[in-house]
Structures are given as C-alpha cells and as structure tokens.
C-alpha cells in the first residue's frame, strides 16, 4: 500500500514522504491516528504543501541550531494567560503555545514537535523547557508564565 506520511515516524520516514507499507499497518495504525493518508495522483499537491511547511519551520543546519540555542539562552520568553489566585492556570500551556511565544518574542518560527514537554504547564512562574533543535543539540528555554 502506497501512503503519504503526514507526521515524522521513526524508522519509516518524515512528513511528506511517500512510502510503501503493509495494508494492515496503514489501515489499523497509521490512518486512525492521522499519521498518513492514502496516496493518490492528487496527493502530489498535498506532498508539496507538507514539504513546503516543513522547510519553513525546519532548522537548516547545526550552525543554525546553535544560533537558535544561543538566542533561547539569552532571552526569556513570556506567556501571558489567565491565572487563578492560587497560581494555577485556567487551562494549560502546551508545545504549540511555547513555539508561538518564542516566535512572538523575536525568535525563529519553530516546529512544535521539537518541544520536549513531559506534561503541559499548569502553574504560573518560571519553567525550563527543552527543545531538540538538532539530532545532537538540545537547548533549554526559560518560559515565564504570568497573569494577563
């Protein structure tokens, strides 16, 4: 079965790749989790759009990753949100919120999948978040969650 990957899958390929898999793996695992779509002739446009989006957010080289890591180390990223009296957030802050805040603070536009959060942030204050910028480079960003 020929499919188009919509997400990066270890051992199989990156988003936008056209790969051949067994039909059961595609039908029972990849399709229900929205990790892939069936390849069609019109899918070529979809592949191009996925690759274009990936290159816009991608870290281009190890030198670029080091520049981003230096920027993250030098700058503190602030996220303003609703906070209760006890310091708990109304909701939580996830990877996409962190990436958006980095971009608004003047950093590069990054892919949310590089953010390595064990659990969403649910308390106000300062938090250290790791970002896997390159295969062998993990940067730490300081995220300050404050009341709006």
Secondary structure, DSSP 8 states (H G I E B T S, - for coil): -EEEESS-BTTTB-TT-EEE--HHHIIIIITTTTSEEE--TTHHHHHHHHHHHHHHHS--SHHHHHHHHHHHHH-EEEEEE-B-TTSEEEEEE-HHHHHHHHHHTT-----GGGEE-SS-EEESEEEEEEEEEETTEEEEEEEEEEE-
